[in-house]
């Protein structure tokens, strides 16, 4: 079993597709793949630090990560 972080998921280009899958994983130099034994796995809940939009200015110069919930008003087709 593996933990995989920083992989990208994109739609499969239909012209170059050799398999019948809609999506592909892009693994690059930022991707971390860790081998994990099943005994060591502990599923934990994700902790969020949501920040209201009107408080973003407080975090401009900080290295602390923040979580944002966003809503897409319009979505364009992929290029």
N, C-alpha and C positions, 0 to 999 in steps of 0.2 A: 504494500500500500504506500502511496506517495502523497505528500502535500505539495501542491504546485501553486506558486504565487507569481504575479506579474506576467502572466501569459495573456495574450490578446485573443479575442474571439471575433472572427469576421465571417461574413457570408462567403460561401464557396463560389468562386467564379465558374459559371456553368460551362464556359468554353474549355477550361483546363481540367475539369473535374473527371477523375478516374473512378471515383466511388460515389455511391448514392447517399451523400450526406449534405445537409444544407449549410453547415458551418464548419469552419476549420480553426484550429488553434495555431497561433503564431508564437513560437518560442524563440526568444532572442537572448542577448547577453544579460538582460535584466531579470530574466526568468530564473526562479529558484525552485529546484526540484529536490525534495528531501525524502529519503527513504524512512518510513515510520513503521515500527512493528505494531501489530494490532493491539498488543497489550498496553502500548504507550499512548494510545489514542484516547483523548478525553474531549468530548464535544462540549464546547462552552458557548454561552450566549454572547452575541456581539454587543459590545457596549458602545453606545453612540453619544456624541457630544454635539447635539443640534444647536445651531445658533440662528436666531432670527435675522432676516435680511438687514433690518435697520441697525444691527449691532456688528456688522462686518468690519466697520472701521476700527473697532477695538483690536482686531486681529491682524492688521496690516503688517506690522513689523515683528510678529511673533512666529516662532517655528512650530507652535502647537498646531496639530491637525484639527480641523473642524469638519463636521458632517452637515451636508446640505440636502434638503429634499427639494427637488425641482420638478417643474411641470413643463412639458414640451407643448407649445402652442401650435406649431406647425412642423412637420417632418418632411424633409425632401428625400427623394429616392437616392440610394447610394450612387456615387460616381463610378 
